[in-house]
Amino acid sequence: MTEHKSTVDLSREELETAFEELTVHFDKTVRHLEHATRLLARQGIEQAQSLAWLKEIRHAAGATAPGISHREVCLLIRDMRQKAMEVQH
C-alpha cells in the first residue's frame, strides 16, 4: 500500500506534480460530465419527439380520451389498418 505524506512534508516539486495530476483528473472529469450532459439532453429531445409522435398517433386513431389504454389504441390502429387495406383492394 502507498503511504500518503502530509502536504507539509512534501517538497515544492512534489506539490507541483500532485497539482498537475489533480488538474488532469479534474479536466477528464469535466469532459465526462459534459459528455454525459449532452447524452442526457439528446435523450430528452428523443423522448419529447417520441411523445409527440404518440400524441399524433393517438389523435389519428381517434383515441384522444384521457382514460384510453395503450391496448385500446393498438386495437384502434389495427382496425384502421385493416380498413385501409380493404379500401385499397
Secondary structure, DSSP 8 states (H G I E B T S, - for coil): ------GGGS-HHHHHHHHHHHHHHHHHHHHHHHHHHHHHHHHHHHHHHHHHHHHHHHHHTT--STT--HHHHHHHHHHHHHHHHHHH-
